[in-house]
Amino acid sequence: MNTELPAQAVLTSCSRTKQGLLALFTADGFLFSVDEETFAAFHLAQAIQNSSPLAGGELAALAAKSESAHAKQTALRLVGARRHAAAELYRKLCQKYDDRAAAWAVAEMQRTGWLDDREFARARIAALVRKQRSRTAILHDLAAHGVDRELAREVLDEMCEEESCGNDAALEKLLEGAYLRRMTQGEHRKVQAALARRGFGCGEIRRAMDAWRDRHEYETDDIQTGEWE
């Protein structure tokens, strides 16, 4: 919160916002809003009733609580829309709130079960496996979302033990599915380029395409030499 606070203030009223917070007002207008816990902890109902002045220190503490409350509301909205990794959520919150408020909101999301990097990684990996992304591409995606690299590898290894989600399996699915028509029409170089863009390595693409040709007894001089040099 960058608004300069007065040396002291007398609260005149409060009202509930659409977000469920309590907006505080002085004779000069809106001050800021706080959550119910802060409202009770600072005895703000009594302060309003008795027209008790709040000193600068109290106002600063309330302002910090207000920042945290708003950061939490934003965090709830973000994680409610889709899963987030903790670091990703923190980066987004820091675009609008100070570091302390952002960190507190992230901790609250973790404490209340809205945020779990392991579960995020599992869900993200499952989605990328369905899209036949390579292991390298999956790890890059998780890193971009802020998932710790060691955790990402650990979860990916666990899931590949539970189901077939390695590069060989992904390549086979792609060659027998999305790229089957191109393969049977001999457009192997285009398929190679498309698979490389998905993050697969040249060596593993070649092995997968060789295996595909063996399965389909596919023969053509055009694809046997030069293409992979």
Beta strands, then each sheet from edge to edge (+ up, - down):
strand 1: 8-16
strand 2: 22-26
strand 3: 29-34
strand 4: 53-55
sheet 1: 3+ 2- 1+ 4-
end
